[in-house]
């Protein structure tokens, strides 16, 4: 099996496949854990926009807890929890609905009124209605986790190769420079770059900005996300910003987030960055006085129905997919890898795989090489 991409998805898949005793080679054109994995915030979060998303995220968070249980430090794993913030009565109703849904699936969470919200996070601006605290959510540092997963895969016999895949052939991939790297199966796991190899995929790039601050330990203690985030995160078009603030174990803060469809230029855009920071400061006014060290962008691979593509390409023989994770690639990487490995090994999966199979998209079934 040739795995294209050594981000968090590719390395998790390589590790899971190697654990099944398969011969695995990982191909990466840049550094391990670069691309969207390096650009993301590393939030491990249960999401419940639909049953399939809830099943995949909750399964994957359980796998992350198992992975970090022995030694969380190498992954910079921190169980900070998520505080979903309700700015008004409508969002408070959404918090109640989320509590009902998560609780029904055995996920511990606590509904907070305004007083309890400020007891959890005193730096929030006055006037908010309350929120929901999901205590078991966590964060990791994705580039480190990708490197650790690859290292474990290599201990299990996997090989690593640097190079760029230009095209998928009938026997493997054509590399930049003209050589062919042969493989009986090819797994495309390189996020938005998968479109360069498989333009028929129902994926669009979604650009995002992130800012990291200087060290301000103790300013906030939870990952803070506005409940309005869900509206902007799943917008079908246009530019949007949402409040997302993360405390790193270093004492630094990561500030997000923005979304721009079909923008592949990774340059930082001052206008949308300013809009994002102003929106964040509206929730935590102290942010306006902090020192920003760096800002960057990344490209999320957004599928047309919001769920990843995990499984065989329906009309390309021996081509497999693990892509289209959008903003949940870090969260769902471990579960995605287990679902993929189960299919290839012919074993039963821990959760139903049908919602994530690429064959759900008719255009892939109609593709002809």
C-alpha positions in Angstrom: 0.0 0.0 0.0 1.3 3.4 -1.0 0.0 6.2 1.2 0.2 9.7 -0.4 0.5 12.3 2.3 2.3 12.3 5.6 -0.1 14.7 7.4 -2.2 13.5 10.4 -4.6 11.5 8.2 -1.9 9.8 6.1 0.3 8.9 9.1 -2.6 7.6 11.1 -3.6 5.4 8.2 -0.1 4.2 7.7 0.1 3.3 11.4 -3.2 1.4 11.3 -2.3 -0.4 8.1 1.1 -1.4 9.3 -0.6 -2.7 12.5 -2.5 -5.1 10.3 0.8 -6.4 8.9 0.6 -4.7 5.6 3.6 -3.4 3.7 3.2 0.4 3.7 5.2 3.2 2.0 4.4 6.8 2.8 5.1 9.4 0.2 5.4 13.1 1.2 6.5 16.0 -0.9 7.2 18.3 2.0 7.8 17.7 5.8 5.9 15.2 7.9 2.9 16.8 9.5 3.0 19.9 7.2 0.1 21.2 5.2 -3.2 21.4 6.9 -2.0 19.4 9.9 0.6 22.1 10.7 -1.9 24.9 10.1 -4.7 23.6 12.3 -5.4 24.3 15.9 -5.3 20.7 17.0 -8.7 20.7 18.7 -10.1 17.3 19.5 -13.8 18.0 19.7 -17.0 16.0 19.6 -19.3 17.4 16.9 -23.0 16.5 16.6 -24.2 18.3 13.4 -25.5 14.9 12.2 -25.4 11.3 13.5 -22.5 10.2 11.3 -20.3 13.1 12.4 -21.1 12.4 16.1 -20.3 8.7 15.6 -16.9 9.4 13.9 -15.8 12.2 16.3 -16.8 10.4 19.5 -15.1 7.2 18.4 -12.0 9.0 17.4 -11.8 11.0 20.7 -11.9 7.7 22.5 -8.9 6.5 20.4 -7.0 9.7 21.1 -7.6 9.2 24.9 -6.2 5.7 24.6 -3.2 6.9 22.6 -2.4 9.7 25.1 -3.1 7.7 28.2 0.4 6.3 28.6 2.3 9.5 27.9 0.4 12.6 26.8 3.5 14.9 26.8 4.9 13.9 23.3 1.6 14.8 21.6 1.2 17.9 23.8 -2.1 16.4 24.7 -4.1 18.6 27.1 -7.7 17.8 28.2 -8.8 21.4 28.4 -12.4 20.8 27.5 -14.6 22.8 25.1 -16.8 25.7 26.3 -19.5 26.4 23.7 -20.6 29.9 24.3 -24.2 31.2 23.8 -24.4 34.9 23.1 -28.2 35.1 23.0 -31.4 33.1 23.8 -31.4 31.4 20.4 -27.8 30.1 21.0 -28.7 29.1 24.5 -31.5 26.9 23.1 -28.9 25.4 20.8 -26.7 24.7 23.8 -29.6 22.8 25.4 -30.2 20.8 22.3 -26.5 19.9 22.1 -26.6 18.8 25.8 -29.6 16.5 25.1 -27.9 15.0 22.1 -24.5 14.5 23.7 -25.9 13.2 26.9 -28.0 10.7 25.0 -24.8 9.3 23.5 -23.0 9.0 26.8 -20.9 12.1 26.4 -20.6 14.1 29.7 -21.4 17.8 29.4 -22.7 20.5 31.7 -25.1 23.3 30.8 -24.0 26.6 32.2 -26.0 29.7 33.0 -24.4 33.1 32.8 -23.0 33.0 36.3 -21.5 29.6 35.8 -20.1 30.6 32.4 -18.2 33.5 34.0 -17.0 31.3 36.9 -15.4 29.1 34.2 -13.9 31.9 32.1 -13.9 35.3 33.8 -12.3 37.0 30.7 -15.4 36.7 28.6 -17.3 39.9 27.9 -20.3 40.8 29.9 -23.8 40.0 28.6 -23.4 36.5 27.4 -26.3 34.0 28.2 -24.4 30.9 29.1 -23.0 27.9 27.4 -22.2 24.2 27.4 -19.0 22.6 28.8 -17.8 19.4 27.2 -15.1 18.3 29.6 -13.5 15.4 27.7 -12.5 17.4 24.6 -8.8 18.1 24.3 -6.0 19.5 22.2 -2.8 18.1 20.6 0.0 19.5 18.6 -0.7 17.9 15.2 2.8 18.0 13.6 4.2 16.1 16.6 1.3 13.6 16.6 1.8 13.0 12.9 5.6 12.4 13.4 4.8 10.1 16.3 2.3 8.1 14.4 4.7 7.7 11.5 7.5 6.6 13.8 5.2 3.9 15.2 4.3 2.8 11.7 8.0 2.6 10.8 8.6 0.5 13.9 5.9 -1.8 12.4 7.8 -2.0 9.1 6.5 1.0 7.2 8.8 2.9 4.8 9.0 6.7 4.3 9.8 8.3 0.9 10.1 12.0 0.0 8.7 12.9 -3.4 5.7 14.4 -5.3 3.1 12.3 -6.9 2.0 13.8 -10.3 -0.5 11.2 -11.4 -1.9 7.8 -10.4 -1.0 5.1 -12.9 -2.4 1.6 -13.2 0.6 0.3 -11.2 1.2 3.0 -8.6 2.1 6.7 -9.1 4.2 8.8 -11.4 6.6 10.9 -9.5 8.0 14.4 -10.3 11.2 13.6 -12.2 9.6 10.9 -14.3 10.1 7.8 -12.1 7.2 5.5 -11.3 6.7 4.2 -7.7 4.9 0.9 -8.0 2.2 -0.3 -5.5 -0.7 -2.7 -5.6 -2.9 -0.2 -3.8 -2.7 3.6 -3.6 -4.3 5.6 -0.7 -4.8 9.3 -1.4 -4.7 11.0 2.0 -3.2 14.4 1.2 -6.2 16.7 1.9 -7.0 19.5 -0.6 -4.0 18.5 -2.7 -5.9 15.3 -3.5 -7.7 17.3 -6.2 -4.5 17.5 -8.2 -4.5 13.7 -8.5 -8.2 13.1 -8.6 -10.0 16.2 -9.9 -13.4 14.4 -9.9 -13.5 14.4 -6.1 -16.4 16.4 -4.5 -13.9 18.5 -2.5 -13.3 22.2 -2.3 -10.5 24.0 -0.5 -11.5 26.2 2.4 -8.8 28.7 3.5 -8.4 29.6 7.1 -6.3 32.0 9.2 -4.8 31.5 12.7 -2.9 33.8 15.0 -0.6 32.7 17.8 0.1 35.1 20.7 2.9 35.5 23.2 2.6 33.6 26.4 -0.2 34.6 28.7 -0.6 31.6 31.0 -3.9 31.3 32.8 -5.8 33.9 30.8 -8.2 31.3 29.6 -8.4 27.6 30.5 -10.8 26.0 28.0 -11.1 25.9 24.3 -13.7 28.6 23.7 -16.0 28.3 20.7 -19.1 30.4 20.0 -22.3 28.5 19.2 -22.6 30.7 16.2 -19.5 29.0 14.9 -21.6 26.2 13.5 -23.5 28.6 11.3 -20.3 29.9 9.7 -18.4 26.7 9.7 -21.0 25.1 7.4 -21.7 28.0 5.2 -21.9 27.0 1.5 -20.1 30.0 0.1 -18.5 33.3 0.8 -16.1 34.5 3.6 -16.9 34.1 7.3 -15.3 34.4 10.7 -16.1 32.8 14.0 -14.8 32.9 17.5 -12.5 30.1 18.4 -9.8 30.6 21.1 -7.5 27.9 22.4 -5.1 27.8 25.3 -1.8 26.1 24.4 0.2 24.2 27.1 2.9 26.8 26.5 0.7 29.6 27.8 0.2 30.9 24.3 -3.2 31.4 22.7 -4.3 30.3 19.2 -7.0 32.6 17.8 -9.3 31.6 14.9 -11.1 31.2 12.8 -11.9 32.2 9.2 -13.3 30.4 6.2 -12.9 31.3 2.5 -14.1 29.0 -0.2 -12.0 28.1 -3.2 -9.1 30.4 -2.2 -5.9 28.5 -2.7 -3.4 31.4 -2.3 -2.0 30.8 1.2 -1.0 34.5 1.7 -2.3 36.1 4.9 -5.0 38.5 4.0 -5.1 41.6 6.3 -8.7 42.4 5.8 -10.2 39.0 6.9 -7.5 38.7 9.6 -8.6 42.0 11.1 -12.2 41.0 10.9 -11.4 37.7 12.7 -9.4 39.3 15.4 -12.0 42.0 16.0 -14.7 39.3 16.3 -12.5 37.4 18.8 -11.9 40.5 20.9 -15.7 41.0 21.0 -15.8 37.8 23.1 -12.6 38.2 25.1 -11.8 42.0 25.2 -8.4 41.4 26.7 -7.2 39.9 23.4 -7.0 43.4 22.0 -4.0 44.2 24.3 -2.0 41.0 23.6 1.1 40.6 21.5 0.6 38.5 18.4 3.8 36.5 17.4 2.8 35.1 14.1 -0.2 34.4 11.7 -0.6 31.9 9.0 -3.1 30.2 6.8 -4.0 26.6 5.8 -6.4 24.9 3.3 -9.1 22.6 4.6 -10.4 19.9 2.3 -14.2 20.3 2.5 -16.4 17.6 1.0 -19.7 18.6 -0.5 -21.8 16.9 2.2 -19.5 17.7 5.2 -18.3 14.1 5.8 -15.0 12.7 4.8 -14.4 10.1 2.1 -13.0 6.9 3.6 -12.8 3.8 1.5 -12.3 2.6 -2.1 -12.7 4.9 -5.1 -15.8 3.4 -6.8 -14.4 3.6 -10.3 -10.6 3.6 -10.0 -9.3 0.1 -9.3 -7.0 -0.2 -6.3 -7.3 3.5 -5.4 -8.4 4.3 -1.8 -9.4 7.6 -0.3 -9.0 9.2 3.2 -9.7 12.8 2.5 -12.4 15.5 2.7 -12.2 15.9 6.5 -12.5 19.8 6.4 -11.9 21.2 9.9 -12.1 17.9 11.7 -9.1 16.0 10.3 -7.1 16.1 13.5 -10.1 15.0 15.6 -11.2 12.2 13.2 -7.8 11.0 12.0 -7.5 8.0 14.3 -11.0 6.7 13.7 -10.7 7.4 9.9 -7.6 5.2 9.9 -9.3 2.4 11.8 -12.3 2.5 9.4 -9.9 2.4 6.4 -7.8 -0.4 7.7 -10.8 -2.5 8.6 -12.1 -2.3 5.0 -8.8 -3.2 3.5 -8.2 -6.0 6.0 -11.7 -7.4 5.5 -12.6 -6.9 9.2 -15.7 -5.5 10.8 -15.5 -1.8 11.7 -16.3 -0.4 15.1 -18.9 2.0 13.7 -21.0 1.8 10.5 -18.9 2.8 7.5 -21.6 3.5 5.0 -21.9 7.3 5.7 -18.2 7.8 4.8 -17.9 5.6 1.7 -16.8 7.5 -1.4 -19.4 5.5 -3.4 -22.2 7.8 -1.9 -21.2 10.4 -4.5 -22.6 9.4 -7.9 -20.0 11.4 -9.9 -17.2 9.1 -8.6 -19.1 6.1 -9.9 -19.4 7.7 -13.3 -15.7 8.5 -13.5 -13.8 6.8 -16.3 -10.0 6.9 -16.6 
